[in-house]
């Protein structure tokens, strides 16, 4: 969770590296961003800025800044088809494509996770308990993860899998409906 300006800058840098966005000199970067904007990286920067202002607001002026950035962030969410609440994803988040991605506000996703299109991470049966996903997890296209479950570090979840049970063994591959360990 972003609690300081240092955390904010670290999250931005790790997200940039995870998305493989190349740092260039200022003028070249302006031209590239103008003609070929990386909309996912722009979204993630907006997400991190909202998290920073939400977690560090101390007075009415900062609250107003937060509301301004939140409005901009919400517009980008609608534009790209994402529903990713602040403070759910750790640093190094890599969103592979824009399109439908829905994450419950109570879910927690660890560092260096890769999320593909048509992913749904949520609660089940009207409860507020949502999944806890560890670090370095690959979530393939069309994956559904729901319930009060834990996904261990280094897990790879294959395309269109439905995960409704905890995966406690690290560095495993799970696939299928319902998801089962294959490797």
RAGI-V999234 format. One record per backbone hydrogen bond with DSSP energy under -1.0 kcal/mol. NH is the residue of the N-H (numbers start at 1). CO is the residue of the C=O. If there is no record, write none. Layout:
BEGIN
NH_CO ; NH_CO
END
This chain:
BEGIN
8_4 ; 9_5 ; 10_6 ; 11_7 ; 12_8 ; 13_9 ; 14_10 ; 15_11 ; 16_12 ; 17_13 ; 18_14 ; 19_15 ; 21_16 ; 29_25 ; 30_26 ; 31_27 ; 32_28 ; 33_29 ; 34_30 ; 35_31 ; 36_32 ; 39_37 ; 42_38 ; 43_39 ; 44_40 ; 45_41 ; 46_42 ; 47_43 ; 48_44 ; 49_45 ; 50_46 ; 51_47 ; 52_48 ; 53_49 ; 54_50 ; 55_51 ; 56_52 ; 63_59 ; 64_60 ; 65_61 ; 66_62 ; 67_63 ; 68_64 ; 69_65 ; 70_66 ; 71_67 ; 72_68 ; 73_69 ; 74_70 ; 75_71 ; 76_72 ; 77_73 ; 78_74 ; 79_75 ; 80_76 ; 81_77 ; 82_77 ; 83_101 ; 90_109 ; 94_113 ; 96_115 ; 101_81 ; 102_119 ; 103_83 ; 104_121 ; 107_104 ; 108_131 ; 109_88 ; 110_133 ; 112_91 ; 114_137 ; 115_94 ; 116_139 ; 118_100 ; 120_143 ; 121_102 ; 122_145 ; 127_124 ; 132_149 ; 133_108 ; 134_151 ; 136_111 ; 138_155 ; 139_114 ; 140_157 ; 142_117 ; 143_140 ; 144_161 ; 145_120 ; 146_163 ; 147_122 ; 149_147 ; 151_132 ; 152_167 ; 154_135 ; 155_152 ; 156_172 ; 157_138 ; 158_174 ; 160_141 ; 161_158 ; 162_176 ; 163_144 ; 167_150 ; 171_153 ; 174_156 ; 175_180 ; 179_162 ; 180_175 ; 182_173 ; 183_173
END
